[in-house]
Amino acid sequence: MRKKVVSFGEIMLRLSTPGFTRFVQAQNFDVTYGGGEANVAVALANYGLDSYFVTKLPDHEIGQSALNHLRRFGVDTKYILRGGDRLGTYFLETGASQRASKVIYDRAGSAISQMQNNEMDWSEVFAEADWFHWTGITPALGETARECVVEACKAAKAANATISCDLNFRKKLWSESEAQKFMQPLMQYVDVCIANEEDAEKSLGLKAGSSKVDSAKLEEKSYFEVAKQLQQIYGFKTVAITLRESFSASKNGWSALLLDDKDCKTPYRSKRYDIQIVDRVGGGDSFASGLIYGLLSKENTKDALEYAVAASCLKQTIPGDFNLVSIAEVENLAKGSGSGRVER
C-alpha cells in the first residue's frame, strides 16, 4: 500500500529574470510556480507516494493555472480550497559568482493568508495519512494561517501521522520574536525537525556557536550541539540540519547531519558535495522531501539522510522550484556516481 503524505502551505507564481540578468535589465520574466510545501508535495509525488497538498487558491485563471501545475506532476489536489482575491507572487533574480540571488515577495493578502480554519475538515484530510509536513513559512503569513497550522497539527497527531517541520525562517515575513513565540509551543507536535544553519537560532533561539551562515566555514561541532539541544528540549525523534558552505553564489559545499533515536544516536554527517549552482531556490525543500521519502522507505536513517542530501544536490542543478529527478538518479549519486558524464 502506498504511503499517504500531506503538505500544507502556499504555492506562488514565480517570475524570474532570464538567465543571470538583473531586475533592472529584464524585459520579460520566465513563469513557473513554487513554494516550500508545494515543492515538497511535487517531489514526493515524483517518488511514487500518494502526495496531497492543502492550500487555498483564488477562483480565477491564475489560480487554476497553479492548480494545473500541481496536477501535472501527480499531486492530489482534492483538498485545495478555492477563493480569495489573489495568488502570492515572488520575483527572482539569479545571482552568479560573488553577486547573490535576490527574491522580492508580493504575497500580502494572498488567498491562503485569508483561509479560515473552519473551511477545512482536517480529520478528513488526515484520514489514513502516514505523514504531515509543514514549514515555518505558513504561520508567518498571518493569524488565520497560524490557526490552521495548529489545527492541522492536532488532527495529524490524532491520526497518528508522523509530523515533520522545516523551520524555514523568513525575515521578510515576521520577526525572530514573533517566530519564536509561535514556533516554540508548536514543537510539541513535531517528530522530525528540519533546519538549516540559521533556522534553529531565528525560529527557536538556539545558536550554533561561532559559525557564520555567510561564511564558507562551518563549525561542525556547534551544529552537533544544536541538534542535541533540539532533541533534548523538544523531544524530537529526528533532527536534521542542512549545512551549506557558501563560497559564492555559484559554488557551494553541501552536506547535512542527522540525530535520531535509531541508527544515529550520535550526530552523523553525510557525504559532502561541491555544487555548481544553477538554481538554489527549493534546495531545502528538496532535502526535506528526500528525507521524508528516505525515512518512509529506507532500511536505516543514515541511508535516508544520504538520499536526502543527494536529492537536494541534484535539485540545485535544475531551474525552477521543483525537484524533477528520479529515484534512480538520486540513488546513483548517493552511491558515488557524480561524474556528470553523458548517459547513453
C-alpha positions as CSV (number, residue, x, y, z in Angstrom):
1,M,0.0,0.0,0.0
2,R,1.4,3.4,-1.0
3,K,2.1,5.9,1.8
4,K,-0.2,9.0,2.1
5,V,1.7,12.2,2.8
6,V,0.1,15.6,3.3
7,S,1.7,19.0,2.9
8,F,0.1,22.3,3.9
9,G,1.3,25.7,2.7
10,E,1.3,28.3,-0.2
11,I,2.1,27.9,-3.8
12,M,3.1,31.1,-5.6
13,L,3.6,32.4,-9.0
14,R,7.3,32.7,-9.7
15,L,8.6,35.4,-12.1
16,S,12.3,35.1,-12.7
17,T,14.7,37.1,-14.8
18,P,16.0,35.1,-17.8
19,G,19.5,33.6,-17.3
20,F,21.5,35.7,-14.9
21,T,20.1,39.1,-15.9
22,R,19.2,41.7,-13.2
23,F,15.8,43.0,-12.4
24,V,16.7,46.4,-14.0
25,Q,17.7,44.6,-17.2
26,A,14.7,42.4,-17.6
27,Q,12.2,43.0,-20.4
28,N,10.4,39.7,-19.7
29,F,10.2,37.1,-17.0
30,D,10.2,33.3,-17.0
31,V,7.0,32.0,-15.4
32,T,6.6,29.0,-13.2
33,Y,5.1,28.1,-9.8
34,G,6.6,27.1,-6.5
35,G,6.6,27.4,-2.7
36,G,8.1,25.5,0.2
37,E,5.4,22.9,0.9
38,A,4.3,22.7,-2.7
39,N,7.9,21.8,-3.7
40,V,7.8,19.0,-1.2
41,A,4.5,17.7,-2.4
42,V,5.7,17.6,-6.0
43,A,8.9,15.7,-5.1
44,L,7.0,13.2,-3.0
45,A,4.6,12.5,-5.8
46,N,7.5,12.1,-8.1
47,Y,8.9,9.5,-5.8
48,G,5.7,7.5,-6.1
49,L,4.0,8.4,-2.8
50,D,0.3,9.5,-2.5
51,S,1.1,13.2,-2.1
52,Y,-1.7,15.6,-1.1
53,F,-1.3,19.3,-1.0
54,V,-3.6,21.6,1.1
55,T,-3.9,25.3,0.3
56,K,-6.3,27.9,-0.9
57,L,-6.2,29.4,-4.4
58,P,-8.2,32.2,-6.0
59,D,-11.0,31.0,-8.2
60,H,-9.7,32.6,-11.4
61,E,-7.5,31.6,-14.3
62,I,-4.2,32.2,-12.5
63,G,-5.3,30.1,-9.5
64,Q,-6.4,27.4,-12.0
65,S,-3.0,27.5,-13.7
66,A,-1.3,26.9,-10.3
67,L,-3.7,24.0,-9.6
68,N,-3.0,22.5,-13.1
69,H,0.8,22.8,-12.5
70,L,0.5,20.7,-9.3
71,R,-1.7,18.1,-11.1
72,R,0.9,17.9,-13.9
73,F,3.4,16.4,-11.5
74,G,1.0,14.0,-9.9
75,V,0.0,15.9,-6.7
76,D,-3.5,15.1,-5.4
77,T,-5.4,18.4,-5.2
78,K,-8.7,17.3,-3.7
79,Y,-8.1,19.3,-0.5
80,I,-7.3,22.6,-2.2
81,L,-9.9,25.3,-1.5
82,R,-10.9,27.9,-4.0
83,G,-11.5,31.6,-3.1
84,G,-9.7,34.7,-2.1
85,D,-8.5,37.6,-4.3
86,R,-5.0,36.8,-5.4
87,L,-2.2,34.3,-5.8
88,G,1.0,35.2,-4.0
89,T,3.9,36.2,-6.3
90,Y,7.6,36.3,-6.0
91,F,10.3,37.7,-8.2
92,L,13.7,36.0,-8.5
93,E,17.0,37.4,-9.8
94,T,19.5,34.6,-10.0
95,G,23.0,35.6,-8.8
96,A,26.4,34.4,-10.1
97,S,29.9,34.4,-8.6
98,Q,30.1,37.0,-5.9
99,R,26.6,38.5,-6.8
100,A,23.9,37.0,-4.6
101,S,20.5,36.0,-5.8
102,K,17.6,38.2,-4.8
103,V,13.9,37.5,-4.0
104,I,11.2,40.1,-3.8
105,Y,7.8,39.0,-2.4
106,D,4.4,40.3,-3.5
107,R,2.2,38.0,-1.4
108,A,0.3,40.2,1.1
109,G,-3.4,39.4,1.0
110,S,-2.9,36.1,-0.8
111,A,-5.7,33.6,-0.7
112,I,-4.1,31.3,1.8
113,S,-3.5,34.2,4.2
114,Q,-7.3,34.6,4.3
115,M,-8.0,30.9,4.7
116,Q,-10.3,30.3,7.8
117,N,-9.7,27.2,9.9
118,N,-13.4,26.1,9.6
119,E,-13.2,25.9,5.9
120,M,-11.2,22.6,6.1
121,D,-12.2,19.3,7.5
122,W,-8.8,18.4,8.9
123,S,-10.0,15.0,10.2
124,E,-10.9,14.0,6.6
125,V,-7.5,15.4,5.3
126,F,-5.6,13.1,7.7
127,A,-7.7,10.0,7.4
128,E,-5.2,7.2,6.9
129,A,-2.3,9.7,6.5
130,D,1.2,8.4,7.2
131,W,2.9,11.8,7.2
132,F,2.2,15.5,7.6
133,H,4.7,18.2,6.5
134,W,4.6,21.9,7.2
135,T,7.1,24.7,7.4
136,G,7.7,28.0,9.3
137,I,6.7,29.9,6.3
138,T,2.9,29.2,6.5
139,P,2.3,30.6,10.0
140,A,4.3,33.7,9.1
141,L,1.5,34.6,6.6
142,G,-0.9,35.8,9.2
143,E,-3.1,34.9,12.2
144,T,-5.7,32.8,10.4
145,A,-2.9,30.8,8.7
146,R,-1.4,30.2,12.2
147,E,-4.8,28.9,13.4
148,C,-4.9,26.5,10.5
149,V,-1.4,25.2,11.2
150,V,-2.3,24.5,14.9
151,E,-5.5,22.6,14.0
152,A,-3.7,20.7,11.2
153,C,-1.0,19.5,13.7
154,K,-3.7,18.4,16.2
155,A,-5.6,16.4,13.6
156,A,-2.4,14.8,12.2
157,K,-1.3,13.8,15.7
158,A,-4.8,12.4,16.4
159,A,-4.4,10.3,13.2
160,N,-1.0,9.0,14.4
161,A,0.7,10.6,11.4
162,T,4.4,11.4,11.7
163,I,4.8,15.2,11.6
164,S,7.8,17.0,10.1
165,C,8.5,20.7,10.3
166,D,11.1,22.6,8.3
167,L,11.7,25.7,10.5
168,N,12.3,27.9,7.4
169,F,12.6,31.3,9.0
170,R,11.8,34.2,6.6
171,K,12.8,37.6,8.0
172,K,10.7,39.4,5.3
173,L,7.5,37.8,6.7
174,W,8.0,38.1,10.5
175,S,10.5,38.9,13.3
176,E,12.5,36.5,15.3
177,S,10.5,37.2,18.4
178,E,7.2,36.6,16.6
179,A,8.5,33.4,15.1
180,Q,9.8,32.0,18.5
181,K,6.5,32.9,20.3
182,F,4.5,30.8,17.8
183,M,7.0,28.1,16.8
184,Q,8.3,27.0,20.2
185,P,5.0,25.8,21.7
186,L,4.1,24.0,18.4
187,M,7.2,21.9,18.6
188,Q,5.3,19.6,20.9
189,Y,3.6,18.1,17.9
190,V,6.7,17.6,15.8
191,D,8.5,14.3,15.3
192,V,11.1,15.3,12.7
193,C,12.7,18.7,12.9
194,I,14.5,20.0,9.8
195,A,16.6,23.2,9.9
196,N,19.5,24.9,8.1
197,E,22.4,26.8,9.6
198,E,20.4,29.7,11.0
199,D,16.8,28.4,11.4
200,A,17.3,26.9,14.8
201,E,18.6,30.3,16.1
202,K,15.9,32.5,14.4
203,S,12.9,30.3,15.0
204,L,13.7,28.6,18.3
205,G,16.5,30.6,19.8
206,L,19.4,28.1,19.6
207,K,22.6,29.4,18.2
208,A,25.3,27.2,16.5
209,G,28.4,28.5,18.4
210,S,30.7,30.8,16.4
211,S,29.5,29.6,12.9
212,K,28.5,32.3,10.4
213,V,26.0,31.5,7.7
214,D,27.6,33.9,5.2
215,S,31.0,32.2,5.6
216,A,32.5,29.1,3.8
217,K,33.5,27.8,7.2
218,L,31.1,25.7,9.3
219,E,31.8,24.6,12.9
220,E,30.6,21.0,12.7
221,K,30.7,20.5,16.5
222,S,28.5,23.6,17.0
223,Y,25.7,22.1,14.8
224,F,26.1,18.7,16.5
225,E,25.4,20.5,19.8
226,V,22.4,22.3,18.4
227,A,21.0,19.0,17.2
228,K,21.4,17.5,20.6
229,Q,19.8,20.5,22.3
230,L,16.9,20.4,19.9
231,Q,16.3,16.7,20.7
232,Q,16.7,17.2,24.5
233,I,14.5,20.3,24.8
234,Y,11.7,19.3,22.4
235,G,11.9,15.5,22.3
236,F,12.2,15.2,18.6
237,K,12.6,11.7,17.3
238,T,14.8,13.0,14.4
239,V,16.7,16.2,13.9
240,A,18.2,17.0,10.5
241,I,20.3,20.1,9.8
242,T,21.5,21.0,6.3
243,L,25.0,22.5,6.1
244,R,25.7,24.9,3.2
245,E,29.2,26.3,2.7
246,S,28.8,29.5,0.6
247,F,32.0,30.0,-1.3
248,S,30.0,32.2,-3.8
249,A,26.5,32.3,-5.4
250,S,27.8,29.8,-8.0
251,K,29.7,27.4,-5.8
252,N,28.5,25.8,-2.6
253,G,29.5,22.9,-0.4
254,W,26.5,20.8,0.6
255,S,26.0,18.2,3.3
256,A,23.8,17.6,6.3
257,L,23.8,16.0,9.7
258,L,21.2,13.7,11.4
259,L,20.5,12.8,15.0
260,D,17.7,10.4,15.9
261,D,16.7,7.6,18.3
262,K,17.5,4.8,15.9
263,D,20.7,4.5,13.8
264,C,22.1,8.0,14.5
265,K,22.1,8.2,18.3
266,T,25.2,10.3,18.0
267,P,25.2,13.0,15.2
268,Y,26.0,11.6,11.8
269,R,27.3,13.8,9.0
270,S,26.5,12.9,5.4
271,K,28.7,12.8,2.3
272,R,29.7,16.3,1.2
273,Y,29.1,17.6,-2.3
274,D,30.6,20.6,-4.2
275,I,27.8,22.1,-6.3
276,Q,28.0,24.4,-9.2
277,I,24.7,26.2,-8.6
278,V,22.1,26.5,-11.3
279,D,19.1,27.4,-9.1
280,R,19.3,27.0,-5.3
281,V,15.7,28.0,-4.7
282,G,13.9,24.9,-3.4
283,G,17.2,23.3,-2.2
284,G,16.0,22.9,1.4
285,D,12.6,21.7,0.2
286,S,14.2,19.0,-1.9
287,F,16.2,17.9,1.2
288,A,13.0,17.7,3.2
289,S,11.2,15.7,0.6
290,G,14.2,13.4,0.2
291,L,14.4,12.9,3.9
292,I,10.7,12.1,4.2
293,Y,10.9,9.6,1.4
294,G,14.0,8.1,2.9
295,L,12.6,7.7,6.4
296,L,9.5,6.1,4.9
297,S,11.3,3.7,2.6
298,K,15.0,3.1,3.6
299,E,16.3,0.4,5.9
300,N,18.1,2.8,8.1
301,T,18.2,6.5,8.8
302,K,21.8,7.0,7.6
303,D,20.6,5.9,4.1
304,A,17.7,8.2,4.4
305,L,20.0,11.2,5.1
306,E,22.3,10.3,2.2
307,Y,19.3,10.1,-0.1
308,A,18.1,13.5,1.1
309,V,21.4,15.2,0.6
310,A,22.0,13.6,-2.9
311,A,18.4,14.6,-4.0
312,S,19.0,18.2,-2.9
313,C,22.4,18.3,-4.6
314,L,20.7,17.3,-7.9
315,K,17.9,19.8,-7.4
316,Q,20.2,22.7,-7.3
317,T,21.3,21.9,-10.8
318,I,17.7,22.3,-12.1
319,P,16.0,25.6,-12.9
320,G,12.7,26.2,-11.1
321,D,11.4,25.4,-7.6
322,F,10.6,21.7,-8.2
323,N,13.0,18.7,-7.8
324,L,12.4,16.8,-11.1
325,V,14.7,13.9,-10.5
326,S,14.1,10.1,-10.4
327,I,14.8,7.8,-7.5
328,A,17.4,6.0,-9.7
329,E,19.3,9.3,-10.3
330,V,19.4,10.1,-6.6
331,E,20.5,6.6,-5.6
332,N,23.2,6.6,-8.2
333,L,24.6,9.8,-6.9
334,A,24.3,8.7,-3.3
335,K,26.3,5.6,-4.2
336,G,29.1,7.7,-5.7
337,S,28.3,8.2,-9.4
338,G,28.7,12.0,-9.5
339,S,30.9,12.5,-12.6
340,G,28.3,14.2,-14.7
341,R,29.3,12.1,-17.7
342,V,26.8,11.9,-20.6
343,E,24.5,8.9,-20.2
344,R,24.0,7.0,-23.4
